Amino acid sequence: MTTVTGTVVLLVALAMVALQVLRAWSRGRFAAPGRYELVGSTVDAVVALALVRAVAPPPEALSWVWVAAAVAVGVGCAGAVLRWPALGWANGQRRLLAAGYVVAGAGVLVVLA
C-alpha cells in the first residue's frame, strides 16, 4: 500500500466519522431525518475505521488520529441513542433495509478482522 493510498483511505474514513457525528448531534440541515440514516452513517463510519486498520494502518506517530476517530464514533453513537426516540422509520421497508445494512456491515467487519 502506498502512502498516498493510505492517506486517502484515512481521509475518507475521517470524513465518514465526521458525517456520522454531524448526523447524530446536529439539529440543522446535517441532522439525520430518520433512523435509517442514523444506522447507515454509523455502519459506514465503523466499517471505514476497520478498513483503515486492515488496509492502511497509520504509523505509530499518527495512531492517535485513529483513536480519536474511534472516540468520535462513540460520541456519535451516544447522540444517535439520544435522538432515536424522536425519529421514526419512513416505512416498514426501511427497517428491513437498515437490518440488512447492519448485517452487511458486520460481515465486512468479520472479513477485515
Residue frames as qw, qx, qy, qz and C-alpha x, y, z in Angstrom:
[[0.000, 0.889, 0.457, 0.000, 0.00, 0.00, 0.00],
 [0.423, 0.419, -0.028, 0.803, 1.41, 3.35, -0.94],
 [0.182, -0.268, -0.436, 0.840, 1.49, 6.34, 1.33],
 [0.264, -0.010, -0.233, -0.936, -0.93, 8.19, -0.93],
 [0.545, -0.273, -0.698, -0.376, -3.47, 5.37, -0.82],
 [0.449, -0.336, -0.692, 0.455, -3.18, 5.11, 2.96],
 [0.037, -0.172, -0.201, 0.964, -3.69, 8.84, 3.30],
 [0.398, -0.115, -0.430, -0.802, -6.75, 8.79, 1.04],
 [0.554, -0.328, -0.762, -0.075, -8.28, 5.87, 2.97],
 [0.332, -0.318, -0.557, 0.692, -7.69, 7.69, 6.25],
 [0.109, 0.091, -0.015, -0.990, -9.19, 10.95, 4.96],
 [0.491, -0.219, -0.592, -0.600, -12.28, 9.18, 3.63],
 [0.521, -0.358, -0.744, 0.215, -12.71, 7.40, 6.97],
 [0.186, -0.252, -0.379, 0.871, -12.38, 10.69, 8.86],
 [0.287, -0.052, -0.272, -0.917, -14.99, 12.27, 6.59],
 [0.559, -0.305, -0.702, -0.319, -17.38, 9.38, 7.28],
 [0.429, -0.342, -0.647, 0.530, -16.80, 9.70, 11.01],
 [0.002, -0.138, -0.128, 0.982, -17.43, 13.46, 10.86],
 [0.426, -0.164, -0.483, -0.747, -20.64, 12.87, 8.90],
 [0.541, -0.347, -0.766, 0.022, -21.81, 10.31, 11.44],
 [0.283, -0.323, -0.497, 0.754, -21.24, 12.71, 14.33],
 [0.164, 0.056, -0.122, -0.977, -22.98, 15.53, 12.45],
 [0.487, -0.241, -0.648, -0.533, -25.97, 13.33, 11.59],
 [0.519, -0.378, -0.733, 0.224, -26.31, 12.23, 15.20],
 [0.327, -0.446, -0.415, 0.723, -25.81, 15.52, 17.03],
 [0.030, 0.025, 0.231, 0.972, -26.84, 18.23, 14.57],
 [0.270, 0.563, 0.651, -0.431, -30.28, 19.80, 14.61],
 [0.235, 0.633, -0.190, -0.713, -29.78, 21.67, 11.33],
 [0.720, 0.497, -0.250, -0.415, -29.54, 20.58, 7.74],
 [0.320, 0.442, -0.838, 0.027, -26.93, 17.90, 8.52],
 [0.512, -0.166, 0.677, -0.503, -29.19, 16.13, 11.01],
 [0.013, -0.057, -0.967, -0.250, -30.37, 12.67, 10.11],
 [0.492, -0.124, -0.153, -0.848, -34.03, 12.87, 9.09],
 [0.892, -0.181, -0.125, -0.395, -34.76, 9.31, 10.23],
 [0.761, -0.460, 0.456, -0.027, -33.47, 6.22, 11.92],
 [0.901, 0.344, 0.177, 0.199, -32.32, 4.64, 8.67],
 [0.397, 0.814, -0.209, 0.368, -29.85, 7.47, 8.05],
 [0.421, -0.744, 0.455, -0.248, -28.51, 7.21, 11.59],
 [0.905, -0.141, 0.399, 0.036, -27.98, 3.48, 11.24],
 [0.786, 0.557, 0.084, 0.254, -26.41, 3.86, 7.80],
 [0.190, 0.868, -0.314, 0.334, -23.97, 6.59, 8.80],
 [0.592, -0.618, 0.488, -0.173, -22.90, 4.66, 11.90],
 [0.930, 0.075, 0.337, 0.127, -22.27, 1.45, 9.95],
 [0.605, 0.738, -0.055, 0.294, -20.34, 3.44, 7.33],
 [0.100, -0.864, 0.403, -0.285, -18.12, 5.07, 9.96],
 [0.752, -0.429, 0.494, -0.081, -17.36, 1.81, 11.79],
 [0.899, 0.290, 0.265, 0.196, -16.56, -0.07, 8.58],
 [0.415, 0.847, -0.163, 0.289, -14.38, 2.82, 7.36],
 [0.330, -0.775, 0.500, -0.201, -12.35, 2.74, 10.59],
 [0.865, -0.156, 0.476, 0.030, -11.96, -1.03, 10.31],
 [0.769, 0.595, 0.100, 0.210, -10.84, -0.61, 6.71],
 [0.098, 0.896, -0.366, 0.231, -8.16, 1.86, 7.81],
 [0.574, -0.567, 0.577, -0.122, -6.83, -0.60, 10.38],
 [0.879, 0.098, 0.462, 0.057, -6.89, -3.51, 7.93],
 [0.704, 0.628, 0.185, 0.275, -5.67, -1.87, 4.73],
 [0.417, 0.599, -0.160, 0.665, -3.59, 1.15, 5.68],
 [0.587, -0.684, -0.345, 0.261, -2.92, 1.38, 9.41],
 [0.098, 0.954, -0.142, 0.246, -1.49, 4.75, 10.33],
 [0.562, 0.332, -0.555, 0.516, 2.10, 4.91, 11.58],
 [0.517, -0.427, -0.610, 0.423, 2.58, 4.89, 15.32],
 [0.177, -0.117, -0.149, 0.966, 3.04, 8.64, 15.41],
 [0.358, -0.074, -0.238, -0.900, -0.42, 9.13, 13.88],
 [0.315, -0.260, -0.912, -0.038, -2.25, 6.28, 15.57],
 [0.009, 0.351, 0.544, -0.762, -3.81, 8.80, 17.93],
 [0.350, 0.155, -0.279, -0.881, -5.83, 10.09, 14.95],
 [0.489, -0.134, -0.800, -0.321, -7.46, 6.68, 14.57],
 [0.275, -0.312, -0.777, 0.473, -8.13, 6.50, 18.31],
 [0.136, 0.280, 0.203, -0.928, -9.69, 9.99, 18.25],
 [0.448, 0.044, -0.521, -0.725, -11.88, 8.93, 15.32],
 [0.435, -0.223, -0.872, 0.001, -13.00, 5.83, 17.23],
 [0.107, -0.345, -0.584, 0.727, -13.89, 8.02, 20.22],
 [0.272, 0.193, -0.138, -0.933, -15.81, 10.33, 17.87],
 [0.469, -0.129, -0.751, -0.446, -17.84, 7.37, 16.58],
 [0.325, -0.331, -0.804, 0.372, -18.68, 6.55, 20.20],
 [0.059, 0.324, 0.265, -0.906, -19.79, 10.14, 20.76],
 [0.379, 0.079, -0.468, -0.794, -21.87, 9.91, 17.58],
 [0.419, -0.232, -0.871, -0.109, -23.46, 6.69, 18.80],
 [0.139, -0.368, -0.631, 0.668, -24.39, 8.43, 22.06],
 [0.240, 0.264, -0.055, -0.933, -26.06, 11.20, 20.04],
 [0.426, -0.037, -0.725, -0.540, -27.90, 8.61, 17.96],
 [0.307, -0.316, -0.864, 0.243, -29.20, 6.91, 21.11],
 [0.010, 0.387, 0.409, -0.826, -30.46, 10.24, 22.44],
 [0.334, 0.266, -0.261, -0.866, -32.18, 11.14, 19.15],
 [0.081, -0.056, -0.964, -0.245, -33.58, 7.66, 18.44],
 [0.113, 0.500, 0.793, -0.330, -36.96, 8.07, 20.22],
 [0.206, 0.646, 0.108, -0.727, -37.65, 11.36, 18.42],
 [0.244, 0.395, -0.631, -0.621, -37.04, 9.88, 14.97],
 [0.807, 0.172, 0.431, -0.366, -39.19, 7.43, 13.09],
 [0.451, -0.016, 0.779, 0.435, -38.96, 4.98, 10.25],
 [0.286, 0.233, -0.349, -0.861, -40.17, 6.11, 6.85],
 [0.841, 0.029, -0.189, -0.506, -41.93, 2.77, 6.34],
 [0.905, -0.279, 0.313, -0.076, -41.53, -0.91, 7.15],
 [0.853, 0.449, -0.060, 0.260, -39.14, -1.43, 4.26],
 [0.126, 0.822, -0.392, 0.394, -36.65, 0.98, 5.81],
 [0.682, -0.536, 0.445, -0.222, -36.43, -1.30, 8.85],
 [0.955, 0.116, 0.245, 0.117, -35.55, -4.24, 6.65],
 [0.573, 0.722, -0.153, 0.356, -33.04, -2.16, 4.70],
 [0.202, -0.803, 0.437, -0.351, -31.42, -0.96, 7.92],
 [0.841, -0.328, 0.419, -0.098, -31.24, -4.51, 9.27],
 [0.892, 0.375, 0.120, 0.222, -29.71, -5.72, 6.01],
 [0.309, 0.837, -0.263, 0.367, -27.23, -2.86, 6.05],
 [0.483, -0.687, 0.478, -0.257, -26.17, -3.73, 9.59],
 [0.934, -0.060, 0.349, 0.036, -25.75, -7.41, 8.68],
 [0.731, 0.607, -0.020, 0.310, -23.70, -6.48, 5.59],
 [0.013, 0.857, -0.365, 0.364, -21.55, -4.12, 7.68],
 [0.715, -0.501, 0.465, -0.148, -20.98, -6.83, 10.28],
 [0.940, 0.226, 0.204, 0.154, -19.95, -9.20, 7.51],
 [0.478, 0.768, -0.202, 0.376, -17.41, -6.71, 6.22],
 [0.332, -0.775, 0.441, -0.307, -16.06, -6.28, 9.75],
 [0.905, -0.213, 0.370, -0.012, -15.63, -10.04, 10.08],
 [0.825, 0.480, 0.056, 0.292, -13.72, -10.15, 6.80],
 [0.240, 0.828, -0.264, 0.432, -11.49, -7.23, 7.78],
 [0.619, -0.698, 0.291, -0.212, -10.77, -8.59, 11.27]]
